[in-house]
Amino acid sequence: MGKLVIITAPSGSGKSTIVNHLLDTIPSLSFSVSATTRPRRPHEIEAKDYYYIDVKKFKQYIHQRRFVEWEEVYPGQFYGTLKSELQRLWDQKKTIVFDIDVIGASDLKRFFPKKSLALFIKPPSIEVLRQRLISRQTESPDKIDMRVQRATMEMEYQDRFDAVVLNDDLEQAKRDAGSIVKKFILGQ
């Protein structure tokens, strides 16, 4: 079993951008592709961004205990980490990096306390977060309100993780996250 780098944050905090930066700059990292029941966005690719499966199949996988962790993040929208995905990447001798919600991140940290580093990417404020979600132009105002409401709850989790990286300056947040992750991988 190898190491895990868990990146978590409310939606719109910049966690995916930071994860992509880490993957581009740290060769020993490999991305854990999560399973989800949410619809695929136009720019997303099956088995690269997510494994897109329907709710019936997702629930079947839950029953078969195929997930390390899973959650119904929004009503009817499930996300989870397949055990087979972890094994696939550990077989390649990779450190696995996750882009995951705070509940899933908490579960992974609990399951792998000594083998994992969990970073919380913190937005400067809830209002900045709302503006970032609006500027994406991928969701309705109702969905944005739902995400902002959840983000308020998720912000309360930040102290449960190993480090908090403030993303009020994206380039600085990338440098901060990279420094913390490199030290973890090297065992410092």
C-alpha positions as CSV (number, residue, x, y, z in Angstrom):
1,M,0.0,0.0,0.0
2,G,1.4,3.4,-1.0
3,K,0.7,6.9,0.0
4,L,-2.4,9.1,-0.6
5,V,-2.7,12.8,-1.1
6,I,-6.2,14.0,-0.4
7,I,-7.2,17.4,-1.7
8,T,-10.6,18.7,-0.6
9,A,-12.5,21.9,-0.6
10,P,-16.0,23.3,-1.3
11,S,-16.9,23.3,-4.9
12,G,-15.4,26.3,-6.6
13,S,-12.5,26.7,-4.3
14,G,-9.9,25.8,-6.9
15,K,-9.1,22.2,-5.8
16,S,-9.3,20.7,-9.3
17,T,-6.9,23.4,-10.6
18,I,-4.5,22.7,-7.8
19,V,-4.7,19.0,-8.3
20,N,-4.0,19.4,-12.0
21,H,-1.0,21.6,-11.1
22,L,0.3,18.9,-8.7
23,L,-0.1,16.2,-11.3
24,D,1.8,18.4,-13.8
25,T,4.7,19.1,-11.5
26,I,5.1,16.0,-9.3
27,P,5.8,12.9,-11.5
28,S,5.2,10.3,-8.8
29,L,1.5,11.4,-8.4
30,S,-1.3,9.7,-10.2
31,F,-5.0,10.8,-10.1
32,S,-7.7,8.6,-8.5
33,V,-10.7,8.7,-10.8
34,S,-13.8,8.7,-8.7
35,A,-17.2,7.2,-9.7
36,T,-20.2,9.5,-9.9
37,T,-23.8,9.4,-10.9
38,R,-23.9,13.1,-11.9
39,P,-24.1,13.9,-15.6
40,R,-20.9,14.4,-17.5
41,R,-20.0,18.0,-18.3
42,P,-19.1,18.8,-21.9
43,H,-15.4,19.0,-21.4
44,E,-15.1,15.9,-19.2
45,I,-13.8,12.5,-20.3
46,E,-15.0,9.0,-19.1
47,A,-12.4,7.2,-17.0
48,K,-10.2,10.3,-16.9
49,D,-12.4,12.8,-15.0
50,Y,-14.8,10.3,-13.5
51,Y,-16.3,6.9,-14.0
52,Y,-19.9,7.9,-14.9
53,I,-22.4,5.3,-13.8
54,D,-26.1,5.3,-13.1
55,V,-27.7,5.3,-9.6
56,K,-28.8,1.7,-9.9
57,K,-25.3,0.4,-10.7
58,F,-23.8,2.7,-8.0
59,K,-26.1,1.3,-5.3
60,Q,-25.2,-2.2,-6.5
61,Y,-21.5,-1.4,-6.0
62,I,-22.3,-0.1,-2.5
63,H,-24.0,-3.4,-1.7
64,Q,-21.1,-5.3,-3.1
65,R,-18.7,-3.2,-1.0
66,R,-16.7,-2.1,-4.0
67,F,-16.1,1.4,-2.6
68,V,-13.4,2.5,-0.1
69,E,-15.7,5.5,0.6
70,W,-18.9,6.9,-1.0
71,E,-21.5,9.6,-0.3
72,E,-24.7,11.0,-1.7
73,V,-23.2,14.5,-1.9
74,Y,-26.4,16.0,-3.4
75,P,-29.9,14.4,-3.6
76,G,-29.6,11.6,-6.2
77,Q,-25.9,12.5,-6.9
78,F,-23.4,9.9,-5.6
79,Y,-19.6,10.0,-5.6
80,G,-17.2,7.3,-4.4
81,T,-13.7,5.8,-4.6
82,L,-13.5,2.3,-6.0
83,K,-11.2,-0.1,-4.2
84,S,-10.1,-1.3,-7.6
85,E,-8.9,2.2,-8.5
86,L,-6.6,2.4,-5.5
87,Q,-5.1,-1.0,-6.2
88,R,-4.6,-0.2,-9.9
89,L,-2.5,2.9,-9.0
90,W,-0.6,1.2,-6.1
91,D,0.3,-1.6,-8.5
92,Q,2.0,1.1,-10.6
93,K,3.9,2.3,-7.5
94,K,2.2,5.7,-7.6
95,T,1.3,8.1,-4.8
96,I,-2.5,8.6,-5.3
97,V,-3.9,12.1,-5.4
98,F,-7.6,12.7,-4.8
99,D,-9.9,15.6,-5.7
100,I,-12.7,14.8,-3.3
101,D,-15.5,16.3,-1.2
102,V,-14.9,16.9,2.5
103,I,-16.9,13.9,3.8
104,G,-15.1,11.5,1.5
105,A,-11.8,13.1,2.4
106,S,-12.6,12.7,6.1
107,D,-13.4,9.0,5.4
108,L,-10.2,8.4,3.5
109,K,-8.1,10.1,6.2
110,R,-9.8,7.9,8.8
111,F,-9.1,4.7,6.8
112,F,-5.5,5.6,6.0
113,P,-4.3,7.9,8.9
114,K,-0.6,7.3,8.6
115,K,-0.4,6.8,4.8
116,S,-2.3,10.0,3.8
117,L,-1.9,13.8,3.7
118,A,-5.2,15.7,3.6
119,L,-5.2,19.3,2.4
120,F,-8.2,21.6,2.6
121,I,-8.2,24.3,-0.1
122,K,-10.0,27.3,1.5
123,P,-11.6,30.1,-0.6
124,P,-11.2,33.7,0.6
125,S,-14.9,33.9,1.4
126,I,-18.3,32.4,0.6
127,E,-19.1,35.4,-1.6
128,V,-15.9,34.9,-3.7
129,L,-16.8,31.2,-3.9
130,R,-20.3,32.1,-5.2
131,Q,-18.8,34.4,-7.8
132,R,-16.4,31.6,-9.0
133,L,-19.4,29.2,-9.4
134,I,-21.4,31.8,-11.3
135,S,-18.4,32.5,-13.6
136,R,-18.1,28.8,-14.5
137,Q,-21.5,29.1,-16.3
138,T,-22.1,25.3,-15.8
139,E,-25.0,25.4,-13.4
140,S,-28.4,27.0,-12.7
141,P,-28.8,29.6,-10.0
142,D,-30.6,26.9,-7.9
143,K,-27.7,24.5,-8.2
144,I,-25.3,27.3,-7.3
145,D,-27.3,28.2,-4.2
146,M,-27.2,24.5,-3.2
147,R,-23.4,24.4,-3.7
148,V,-23.0,27.6,-1.6
149,Q,-25.2,26.2,1.1
150,R,-23.1,23.0,1.2
151,A,-19.9,25.0,1.1
152,T,-20.9,26.8,4.3
153,M,-21.2,23.4,6.0
154,E,-17.9,22.1,4.5
155,M,-15.9,25.1,5.7
156,E,-16.6,23.8,9.2
157,Y,-14.5,20.7,8.4
158,Q,-11.2,22.5,7.6
159,D,-9.6,21.8,11.0
160,R,-10.0,18.1,10.5
161,F,-7.3,18.0,7.9
162,D,-3.5,18.1,8.0
163,A,-3.1,21.5,6.4
164,V,-5.2,24.4,5.1
165,V,-4.1,26.2,1.9
166,L,-5.8,29.6,1.4
167,N,-6.6,30.2,-2.3
168,D,-6.9,33.9,-2.5
169,D,-4.0,34.0,-5.0
170,L,-4.0,30.9,-7.2
171,E,-0.3,30.9,-8.0
172,Q,0.6,31.1,-4.3
173,A,-1.9,28.4,-3.4
174,K,-0.3,26.1,-6.1
175,R,3.2,26.8,-4.6
176,D,2.0,26.2,-1.0
177,A,0.2,23.0,-1.9
178,G,3.2,21.7,-4.0
179,S,5.6,22.4,-1.1
180,I,3.5,20.5,1.4
181,V,2.9,17.6,-0.9
182,K,6.6,17.2,-1.8
183,K,7.6,17.2,1.8
184,F,5.0,14.5,2.5
185,I,6.1,12.3,-0.4
186,L,9.8,12.6,0.7
187,G,8.8,11.7,4.3
188,Q,9.9,15.0,5.8
